[in-house]
Amino acid sequence: MNFQTTEEFAKQLDRKDPLRKYRSRFHIPHRDDKDVIYFCGNSLGLMPKTTEEYLNRELAVWKQDGVLGNHTRWEPYHEHVTESTARLVGAQPSEVVVMNALTVNIHLLLVSFYQPTEDRFKIIIEKGAFPSDRYAVESQIKFHGFDPDNALVELEPRSGERCLRTNDILNTLRENENTVATIMIGGVNYYTGQAFDMGKITETGRECGAKVGFDLAHAVGNLPLSLHEWGMDFAAWCSYKYLCAGPGSPGGIFVHERHGSWDGPRFNGWWGHDKNTRFNMDPDFISTKGAEGWQISNAPILGLACLRSSMEIINDIGMLALRIKSEELTAYMEYLLNQLGDSLKIITPSDPAQRGCQLSVVMNNSGKQVFEKLKVKNVICDWREPDVIRLAPKPLYNSFSEVYQFVEILRSILQTR
Ligand SMILES: *Cc1c(COP(=O)(O)O)cnc(C)c1O
């Protein structure tokens, strides 16, 4: 794609954007009567205008009918998002379920997919993984009586580099092939924005005899995924980032079909019980098949209602169309940022296959001050210690003109430093 530096060119890209009408389906935060430029959809996606209606419908049932809502409506409520979720992540409906919060789900999946033995006890993660993931795997290792000092292997970029090379990842897996129990990596790293080759990592990991899982918090709704085909054992994600389901709304899990009739270790609860006989309230646990067997508690209906509203929009567009715009929007931002010369450096890979929508930018000197000034100018992005500004132009609602305006604001900030 050949980009140009003019404002008119940004407007032209917007006019040609087949997804431009979707922006009006979201509430865009504003300040001083002006829309802010919101590049923080990787932390909390914006609210669809239909969300209140979806939520109010469930509140009205509760208000009107009390517990009767359980029987008439809510018991199978999570199933409303099963098919759209499966399509979004490239899975079969029986391989996914929406439940709980992300870190909770990581623990529940590790109960099943991290079963260390004397010989095979290591977990491989990426260094610089989201802290919660690291806390989770470290505590799992300790829970099983092993020592993170030798059981936790962290994939580290080469010295002087910020991102991991696929071959280095695969080599580390092979070096640990007799001792690795589980691999759990982010699909897209939250800090650098690097997307990993999930197919290759899964293939090599499984050849090494490990269970392979991914944290897809920054991948789901950002990249097209083929979880079933890639063959990973498990995955988990949250819905409030790229899926716009609102703060604390429930996450999702994937468990590959080959584990569909699971009889290994798992923490059980009544919602994982065979649905046909769940309400017989028998003391014996009879598992439902597929990913739903990992459910423990009854579902958070209000969060699910919010998720339904946003999944309807995402479904309407489809992940492939989203990705086409996303690649162009991010490449355009990259192009304009590169015009600003060496006052900043993009650490996210420039290869579109190795990133989603996010660009992570290191400002030479005073990055924090630049970030604060952006905030004053109504640009919402985020700052991650020690030196990174994360920018996530999202194809659902961000425009090319916003990217243009943002870079102009940044240019003026850099000039007046
Ligand atoms: C956002 C995020 C989390 C947050 O976990 P919660 O349990 O939803 O609070 C965890 N891991 C990664 C990789 C994330 O990006």
The ligand as an ORCA input file, in Angstrom:
! r2SCAN-3c Opt
* xyz 0 1
  C      -5.741     -8.401     30.174
  C      -4.966     -9.617     30.460
  C      -5.190    -10.365     31.619
  C      -6.206     -9.905     32.649
  O      -6.663    -10.946     33.393
  P      -8.088    -10.927     34.148
  O      -8.083    -12.216     34.825
  O      -9.152    -10.775     33.106
  O      -8.097     -9.770     35.075
  C      -4.458    -11.522     31.796
  N      -3.542    -11.927     30.881
  C      -3.287    -11.216     29.752
  C      -2.271    -11.689     28.767
  C      -3.987    -10.039     29.516
  O      -3.716     -9.322     28.426
*
